[in-house]
Structure formats: C-alpha cells, structure tokens
Amino acid sequence: MSLTDPSKRLEAIPPYMFAELERKVAEKKKAGIDVISLGIGDPDMPTFPHVVEAMQAAVAENDNQKYPSNRGREEFRDALARFYGRRFGVEIDPESEVIPAIGAKECIYNLCFAFLDPGDVALASDPGYPVYTGGPVLAGAEAVVLPLVPELGFAPDLDAIDPDDLRRARLLFLNYPNNPTGAIAPEGLFERVIELAREHEILVVHDNAYSETTYDGYVAPSFLATPGAKDVGVEVFSLSKGFNMTGWRCAAILGNADAIQSYWRLKTNVDSGLFEAIQLAGVTALDGPREPLEEMNALYARRRDLVVDALAEIGVDVASPKGTIYVWAPVPEGYTSTTFCEHVLEEAAVVISPGSMYGPSGEGFFRISLTTPDERLTEAVERMREHLS
Ligand SMILES: *Cc1c(COP(=O)(O)O)cnc(C)c1O
C-alpha cells in the first residue's frame, strides 16, 4: 500500500478503455494530420446573448457574490416551476419540489450518496451516461445495468430484471430523449416504470438533459407529466444542452418533495449551492423566447440529415433520431465498436465514439455528435464518403 493509492471505491470504477484510440488521435495530430472530432457532445454555438447579458448584470451585484443557499434563489425556483407548467403541463411547488443543481452530473452523483448504502443496487440504463454506474460504485453500492433493447425502441425490458437485483434496487436511472442512442421515450414506458417503482419501492431518477433538443415536430414530455410520477420519482433538468450552457453548470432537480429534501440534506454537507448570478441568468433563459431554441434545433436537424445521408452511402442504415445531439448507428459487419472507430480514424482522420464507451450494451454501435461547426462536419462527412465507401 502506497500513500498515493486511491480508495477501493475509486479503483472499482471500470478502467478507461479508450486510451489506445486517444493515443492514435494524438499521434495523427502530431504528424500534422487535420483530425476532425465528432466525439464530444458539447454545443458549438454560443449561449444566447440575452442570457449572457443577464449574467453580466447579475455578476456585478454584490448581493449575488455571496454564498448561495442550497435551497436556491426564489426567482430561479419560481422560473423552473413556471417553465415546467408552461412547457410540460407539470405543476411544481417552488417551495418543496425543486432545488437548483450545479449540473445534472453533480445532482445524479449526489443522489447516489443520498440514497445508496453498501449492498444496495442502482439500476442503470445501458448504454448510458457514465455517472449512472460510476456514482453508485463511488457511493459504495452496486450498479446493475439495464440494457436498452433496440427492438423495443431502446426501452429496457423491465420483465427481464433479476428478482434479487429488484429486491435490492433503491434507484433507477432513465434518460429520454436518450444519450447516446437518440431514442425518444417509448410509448407506455414511463407508466410501466412507475408501476415497477411502486411495487418494489425504487426511486426513479429521470435525467431530462435533452427535452428541448428535438426534431420533426416531436415535443419531448417530462417524466413528471406521467400520472403517479411524483410519488415515485424525480427529474433532473439541465440547461446545458438545450440552452448552450454546458460550461455554466446550471440544472435543477424537480419532483418528489421527500426525495428532494434528502438530496438537499446531502448537498448541504458537500457544496454551497449554485452561484446566484448563474441562477438569475437561468431565469432569463427559462423565461426567454423560444425562437433561439428553435433555430438551434433547425441547425441540428440539418446536420443530422447530412450525417444520416452520408452513413447510408457507406452502407450504414440508421433511422433519423427525433431528439438529442447524436446519431447512433450499428458498426458494419466484421468490426467491433473500437476497431471500427480506429478504422474511421485511420482512413478518414475523423474521430467518432465507440458505443462500448457508454456501457456493455453499446458494443456494436458508434456515436456521432452533431456539435461540430457546419464546415467541419461537412468535411468529415465528405471524408467518410470518400474513404469508407
Ligand atoms: C450532457 C449530459 C448531462 C450533463 O448535464 P450537466 O447539467 O452539464 O451536468 C447529463 N445527462 C446526460 C444524459 C447528458 O448527455
């Protein structure tokens, strides 16, 4: 044992398996090759100007420079409640049913510490956002993956969950519109999940990172709009993707008041709340016009079509996703996720993400992110057409 050995919990996080792919990217860049990355899901377009201006004003106010309370500013909680009412038809009590979070990632991680003990299980939608499995492990509990089934529209097969896992499960993580598959909430899934949660006393955590990023007229619901959802669950809402605010760390948890009280209790021991200037800028974003969001979505939809068409030309057929900033596609015959991504890098100098990065059920797929500026994305797509056909 050495003084720098990490904890057993940290050691238990699965190793990062894509060092080899990253080494190859670095090697190519060093050799002067123009590598285009379609790997990362981080909006390339700026935060809307009216939000930036609200922040500039708020940051100058001495009142907003103090420790924030972990309950959050009343203005922000009210704005979130208004937004949930207007946008989703969900009634939220701003006093007891919403608390700001320093990003959805922080919120999900802290929920693990608020609700899991050693021996407990968290059921994690798979493929999925890595904190659904990393959070439970760091909290000393166990993550059990819940494979999303392509034939079920990327819903999990709830009847296939091991009875022992169900008995031990305390949390269930879901996310629609879904990263990385781009799937939207399958018909009836939320209703069935609520039934399961009631029967087995599991708290449902719906990660709502992409409700505002949808296409072709599809409007994503909130999980909380399903009857009974508030009895068994919470929703984590984030302004990161939909409002081009990833760097700001602006999110909230909404729903079951008792669960939110426990989250708050945990949080008061861990951090000191979301910077109040950011909360006030969040009010401006939530109350602001819809047009900037619609323009963003029109831009992503054009990029999505570009990618889907190019993939068809190289023999990869995918349905156009109705939401998120990703295209999820099966790798061609004869490849694994990793060998295909290495092949694309080698031939076209384009970085795409191996599906296996997002969990075992992601094997056999790859993910392309739509957050690369138009000219670069077009260039990447041209290269893939030329070198992979
Ligand atoms: C990007 C992303 C998040 C991160 O949200 P933050 O509020 O920026 O922490 C959470 N969940 C999913 C599924 C995401 O893709």
The ligand as a Gaussian input file, in Angstrom:
#p B3LYP/6-31G(d) Opt

LIG

0 1
 C      -24.685000      16.118000     -21.123000
 C      -25.487000      15.230000     -20.248000
 C      -25.650000      15.519000     -18.901000
 C      -24.851000      16.624000     -18.233000
 O      -25.585000      17.655000     -17.807000
 P      -24.875000      18.796000     -16.948000
 O      -26.044000      19.545000     -16.449000
 O      -23.997000      19.570000     -17.882000
 O      -24.080000      18.140000     -15.874000
 C      -26.471000      14.716000     -18.139000
 N      -27.080000      13.655000     -18.673000
 C      -26.939000      13.341000     -19.960000
 C      -27.648000      12.165000     -20.494000
 C      -26.125000      14.115000     -20.788000
 O      -25.944000      13.758000     -22.058000

